Amino acid sequence: MTSTNGGDDRRTGSDISRSLELLWDEAARPTRGPKPALTLDRIVTEAVRLADAEGIAAVSMRRLATELGTGTMSLYRYVPNKGVLLDLMLDRVYAPPEEDASWTGGWREGVETYARETLVRYRRHPWLLHVNQARPVLGPGAVGGLDRTLSRIRTMGLTDPELIGVIVMVEGYVTGAARTQVHEMEAAQKTGLSDQAFWEAQTPTLDRAMRSGRYPTLATLSHDAFGTDFDHFEFGLQRLLDGLDVMVARRGQDTELDT
């Protein structure tokens, strides 16, 4: 997980301990009395749904209680504050999808899968781009996802710090692409103006600028240079993978020379 704009003040020692307790220790969850209609799982599920629909700023303990049809104080039996709730939400969305345990792909397919799943995650949960994740509290979801990715790229033959570096590099690339895509979607929703209409409104002015002779290189570009048919994400991802291919091949050659 990467650091993004935005933030919160949830990083006190007691909050970390409580988040870890709720993430990892089932015994820490309320169990006394009859099975309650309200559960920690239901609270986290509703919080994620609300953030997906209206953004992370919409998630407050009071609003969440209203959506769940309960009193605000009832939530505090399960979650002490919004910071801990956010830790639980992050771990929920970073959990890997359930799938067949067998994996037959190579490391390149593993990196591709990680990149594509990360992009889907940001598009599905755009509020992630507004949460500071520089100090993530790691639960079973995030740890499971990291373990899954590492197991798929282990065959690269890199050192352990380099393997983590590959994940950090890919995450950074995807986060940048996701931010652009999400911002485009948000702009269209807020203004009611499509991307095509937005750029068409500028076309007459830009055409005159190109004919002025002041921008000779731009003026020579083909009409499809900025076309939507070109997949910039895919182009960048494949070039990144090509670079890793070269590194892995060189590392393999160095290993053969050493033996």
Wavefront OBJ file of the C-alpha trace (Angstrom):
o trace
v 0.000 0.000 0.000
v 1.217 3.457 -0.808
v 0.999 6.872 0.732
v -1.568 9.177 -0.826
v -2.964 12.604 -0.163
v -5.251 13.080 2.762
v -4.793 11.824 6.290
v -6.124 11.282 9.777
v -4.938 11.285 13.367
v -5.540 7.626 14.149
v -1.945 6.593 14.805
v -1.793 6.549 18.620
v -0.356 3.466 20.307
v -3.683 2.481 21.823
v -5.432 2.721 18.462
v -2.839 0.483 16.816
v -3.264 -2.109 19.550
v -7.047 -2.063 19.277
v -6.944 -2.265 15.470
v -4.597 -5.257 15.594
v -6.765 -6.900 18.232
v -9.900 -6.564 16.144
v -8.142 -7.619 12.936
v -6.389 -10.693 14.269
v -8.082 -11.796 17.485
v -11.586 -13.198 17.063
v -11.841 -13.452 20.847
v -11.667 -9.664 21.077
v -15.037 -9.296 19.362
v -18.248 -9.084 21.422
v -19.710 -12.557 21.961
v -21.772 -12.374 25.159
v -25.501 -12.868 25.143
v -27.700 -13.803 22.185
v -26.333 -13.380 18.705
v -26.672 -9.659 17.973
v -28.191 -8.225 14.816
v -25.225 -5.849 14.714
v -21.813 -7.408 14.085
v -18.344 -6.079 13.380
v -18.470 -7.627 9.927
v -21.728 -5.839 9.156
v -20.353 -2.526 10.420
v -17.248 -2.753 8.224
v -19.277 -3.883 5.207
v -21.634 -0.922 5.533
v -18.752 1.506 6.080
v -17.064 0.345 2.863
v -20.366 0.567 0.960
v -20.931 4.110 2.209
v -17.375 5.185 1.326
v -17.715 3.672 -2.146
v -20.962 5.553 -2.739
v -20.200 8.941 -1.185
v -16.503 9.116 -0.342
v -14.564 8.588 2.868
v -15.665 11.965 4.277
v -19.236 10.650 4.434
v -18.229 7.902 6.855
v -18.829 9.035 10.413
v -19.906 7.004 13.407
v -23.205 8.910 13.525
v -23.925 8.450 9.801
v -22.967 4.790 9.985
v -25.294 4.239 12.925
v -28.133 5.805 10.944
v -27.469 3.556 7.940
v -27.378 0.499 10.194
v -30.532 1.517 12.058
v -28.899 1.596 15.470
v -27.679 4.081 18.045
v -24.245 5.650 17.727
v -23.216 4.357 21.149
v -23.956 0.811 20.012
v -21.162 1.079 17.441
v -18.617 1.877 20.135
v -19.102 -1.591 21.615
v -17.428 -2.848 18.453
v -15.222 -0.013 17.175
v -13.728 2.653 19.473
v -13.365 5.379 16.819
v -13.292 6.142 13.114
v -9.538 5.623 12.893
v -9.809 1.991 13.961
v -12.809 1.575 11.673
v -10.701 2.854 8.784
v -8.016 0.268 9.550
v -10.662 -2.454 9.332
v -12.043 -1.018 6.088
v -8.599 -0.927 4.475
v -7.855 -4.502 5.421
v -11.222 -5.573 4.025
v -10.657 -4.071 0.584
v -7.023 -5.237 0.374
v -7.925 -8.871 1.013
v -7.190 -11.035 -2.055
v -10.159 -12.496 -3.947
v -11.051 -16.094 -3.258
v -9.798 -18.373 -6.007
v -8.300 -21.727 -6.835
v -5.158 -22.128 -4.744
v -3.183 -23.464 -7.718
v -1.159 -20.943 -9.724
v 0.487 -22.002 -12.968
v 1.528 -18.618 -14.325
v 5.042 -17.217 -14.317
v 6.344 -14.164 -12.495
v 5.370 -11.822 -15.352
v 1.751 -12.976 -15.153
v 1.964 -12.534 -11.394
v 3.055 -8.918 -11.712
v 0.391 -8.261 -14.362
v -2.323 -9.761 -12.193
v -1.234 -7.671 -9.228
v -1.236 -4.499 -11.341
v -4.658 -5.123 -12.857
v -6.245 -6.109 -9.545
v -4.805 -2.990 -7.924
v -6.286 -0.782 -10.651
v -9.674 -2.473 -10.241
v -9.472 -1.924 -6.483
v -8.908 1.813 -6.865
v -11.699 2.136 -9.407
v -14.067 0.178 -7.169
v -13.006 2.056 -4.025
v -11.886 5.534 -5.192
v -11.809 6.787 -1.590
v -8.539 4.866 -1.167
v -6.821 7.650 -3.110
v -7.744 10.093 -0.323
v -6.442 8.016 2.593
v -2.896 8.328 3.916
v -1.599 4.757 3.930
v 2.029 5.512 4.760
v 1.657 3.560 8.026
v -0.807 0.751 7.364
v -1.951 -1.436 10.237
v -1.565 -4.870 8.676
v -4.360 -7.366 9.134
v -5.017 -10.778 7.580
v -6.469 -9.271 4.416
v -3.470 -7.114 3.531
v -0.953 -9.737 4.681
v -2.756 -12.429 2.693
v -2.686 -10.298 -0.438
v 1.022 -9.554 -0.042
v 1.859 -13.207 0.556
v -0.125 -14.205 -2.530
v 1.711 -11.742 -4.771
v 5.141 -12.639 -3.397
v 4.503 -16.335 -3.982
v 3.783 -15.568 -7.657
v 6.866 -13.441 -8.319
v 9.351 -15.396 -6.211
v 10.701 -17.094 -9.344
v 12.191 -13.781 -10.509
v 15.327 -14.793 -8.608
v 15.709 -11.377 -6.970
v 16.684 -10.617 -3.400
v 13.906 -10.166 -0.856
v 14.286 -6.349 -0.716
v 14.172 -6.288 -4.526
v 10.956 -8.332 -4.579
v 9.348 -5.840 -2.220
v 10.764 -3.108 -4.461
v 8.963 -4.624 -7.453
v 5.659 -4.481 -5.565
v 6.277 -0.896 -4.436
v 7.193 0.143 -7.995
v 4.107 -1.453 -9.545
v 1.865 -0.027 -6.829
v 3.237 3.439 -7.487
v 2.664 3.133 -11.228
v -0.883 1.849 -10.827
v -1.759 4.456 -8.211
v -0.785 7.235 -10.609
v -2.860 5.734 -13.418
v -5.785 5.117 -11.090
v -5.708 8.687 -9.784
v -5.993 10.011 -13.340
v -8.871 7.656 -14.190
v -10.760 8.323 -10.962
v -10.348 12.084 -11.263
v -11.692 11.919 -14.817
v -14.751 10.010 -13.616
v -15.293 12.414 -10.714
v -14.988 15.443 -13.013
v -17.599 14.030 -15.391
v -19.971 13.265 -12.508
v -19.611 16.669 -10.862
v -19.848 18.785 -14.029
v -22.145 16.643 -16.167
v -19.679 17.242 -19.006
v -18.151 14.223 -20.715
v -14.440 14.070 -21.547
v -15.273 14.290 -25.242
v -17.417 17.409 -24.755
v -14.735 18.964 -22.538
v -12.028 18.628 -25.166
v -14.306 19.537 -28.069
v -14.982 22.867 -26.336
v -11.260 23.635 -26.555
v -10.711 22.407 -30.112
v -11.238 25.714 -32.008
v -8.794 27.583 -29.756
v -6.199 24.811 -29.880
v -6.494 24.559 -33.678
v -5.667 28.259 -33.996
v -2.713 27.813 -31.620
v -1.341 24.949 -33.740
v -1.632 26.997 -36.936
v 0.231 29.896 -35.365
v 3.603 28.228 -35.824
v 4.571 28.683 -32.182
v 4.266 24.969 -31.368
v 5.846 23.216 -34.357
v 6.347 19.806 -32.750
v 2.831 19.530 -31.365
v 1.439 20.724 -34.697
v 2.977 17.733 -36.491
v 1.315 15.119 -34.266
v -1.330 12.895 -35.846
v -4.998 13.428 -34.989
v -5.047 10.242 -32.925
v -2.044 11.218 -30.763
v -4.340 11.976 -27.827
v -7.076 9.587 -28.882
v -8.966 7.519 -26.347
v -8.342 4.316 -28.313
v -4.738 4.177 -27.091
v -4.451 2.326 -23.772
v -1.847 4.299 -21.846
v -2.123 2.048 -18.791
v -1.452 -1.082 -20.817
v 1.410 0.581 -22.701
v 3.130 1.649 -19.496
v 2.550 -1.686 -17.756
v 4.078 -3.669 -20.610
v 7.142 -1.390 -20.730
v 7.578 -1.792 -16.994
v 7.394 -5.573 -17.388
v 9.864 -5.458 -20.272
v 12.324 -3.681 -18.013
v 11.887 -6.298 -15.306
v 12.421 -8.988 -17.953
v 15.842 -7.519 -18.724
v 16.759 -7.382 -15.046
v 15.680 -10.974 -14.394
v 17.584 -12.211 -17.454
v 20.751 -10.405 -16.371
v 20.417 -11.751 -12.847
v 20.101 -15.263 -14.276
v 23.229 -14.777 -16.381
v 25.177 -13.503 -13.378
v 24.087 -16.536 -11.371
v 25.258 -18.903 -14.113
v 28.656 -17.175 -14.259
v 29.063 -17.505 -10.498
v 28.395 -21.277 -10.533
l 1 2 3 4 5 6 7 8 9 10 11 12 13 14 15 16 17 18 19 20 21 22 23 24 25 26 27 28 29 30 31 32 33 34 35 36 37 38 39 40 41 42 43 44 45 46 47 48 49 50 51 52 53 54 55 56 57 58 59 60 61 62 63 64 65 66 67 68 69 70 71 72 73 74 75 76 77 78 79 80 81 82 83 84 85 86 87 88 89 90 91 92 93 94 95 96 97 98 99 100 101 102 103 104 105 106 107 108 109 110 111 112 113 114 115 116 117 118 119 120 121 122 123 124 125 126 127 128 129 130 131 132 133 134 135 136 137 138 139 140 141 142 143 144 145 146 147 148 149 150 151 152 153 154 155 156 157 158 159 160 161 162 163 164 165 166 167 168 169 170 171 172 173 174 175 176 177 178 179 180 181 182 183 184 185 186 187 188 189 190 191 192 193 194 195 196 197 198 199 200 201 202 203 204 205 206 207 208 209 210 211 212 213 214 215 216 217 218 219 220 221 222 223 224 225 226 227 228 229 230 231 232 233 234 235 236 237 238 239 240 241 242 243 244 245 246 247 248 249 250 251 252 253 254 255 256 257 258 259
